[in-house]
């Protein structure tokens, strides 16, 4: 049987003898095995190298997305720093919901996102309580950012290395290949971050690209480089400016003696804060040194009326005095709601209140124009807008006339709303124009004279105060009302604007409170 099987196998190929076929194929097969074996080894090594590179890059990407984020404090802000792979290096400063700034800040395949969150209440209050801390905060902000970025870089390196080692260990199950993958991931991550650090361009902050609502920023603040330079000067002078508010007491003592009669009510009139934290320190100083009974705010606490801006009103509660407020054209319903949540605040919207013995009526501006334009012409005093603001005055006049108690003070934001209030009450307070003005409304026959007092900007117009060569001063007025709740005197307080630190106080005594101050009659817009 064995012989037959061998014979059948040997005769399987009729064309080639079995013995000859075996001899011809034996030697070439050995040479092919050597050549093909070397090719397979080389291909295998190339495949392993490519696999190591792929695993390392995957670990870098996954690790960066998973661990490339830290939270840090930048001044009073709580910020989140996020790192992500990118084709070109850049930085995004995200300011929700206003938009973002895009900066060409560095080179390399890394993109940094700085997300500014809400203001930290404790840090903000400490900033306001201690004037010197404002200067320290401006200096420490750069350190805060640098520390946060360093933490972010170390965390990213650690995350990418850990993820790569885990991936390589699961895929290769080989210590050497895992080590190679980890080393390559470390080199890629550290190299990318090192390239970004070595090519950092700090001046990129002066040439941002705006997105979202912030596209209006160039029109708002003018040339970015000029504003950046001016704001540096502002930061340098801020501590001295705030510190000199303490000179108010000395200024007052040098004035002619004026002793308000017993029963005098002291009112502090502020307006158009526009997010300037310096204004709060000035208000607190005046409230304490002048024994203020009630603070009246005629609007424009904010610029855009956004939710993040609403945290700015938290300083109202620190005053510990009644705070009567009406909404300005830059304040939204959210702003008014945030004010109403303060324990000492009263928000008027075509309504009246009695506080510190005064009956006060007020209404918010009928417009909401978060565009940072504040002058009456710039905000569009067209016929339609004039009808709106005059209509608001008409409604408030009706409310004043129907009040069960005689109204002592009426509040409007835009002085264009004051006309219909002539003869309804002795005093109308307004803001909006960023220019202080005292006048009388055209008198209605048979009615009492009505005095109009327009306040400047207690916040120095916010950043807008940086636009002109002469900065906008911070201003407020202390009103002294006698026992009959008529104006008997007022102090105009002015603190020099950005880069200045002069404090001045000008006292005016009203000789006949019933007739009002001796000031010109100024007509207001009519339909």
Secondary structure, DSSP 4 states (H G I P E B T S, - for coil): -HHHHHHHHHTS-SSS-HHHHHHHHHHHHHHHHHHHHHHHHHHHHHHHHHHHHHHHHHHHHHHHHHH-EEEEEETTEEEEEEEEE-SS-EEEEEETTTEEEEE----SSEEEEEEEEEEPHHHHHHHHH-HHHHHHHHHHHHHHHHHHHHHHHHHHHHHHHHHHHHHHHHHH--HHHHHHHHHHHHHHHHHHHHHHHHT--GGGGGS-EEEEGGGGHHHHH--HHHHHHHHHHHHHHHHHHHHGGGGHHHHHHTSPP--PPTT-EEEEEE---TT-HHHHHHHHHHHHHTT-SEEEE-S---SS--TGGGGGGGGHHHH-SEEEE---TT--HHHHHHHHTSTTEEE-SSEEEEETTEEEEE---S----SS--STTTTT--HHHHHHHHHHHHHHHHHHHT-SS--SEEEEEEGGG-GGGTTT-SEEEEESSSS-EEEEPPPPTTS---EEEE---TTTTGGGGGTSSSPPPEEEEEEEE-TTS-EEEEEEEEE--TT---EEEEEEE-S-TTT--S--B-PPP--
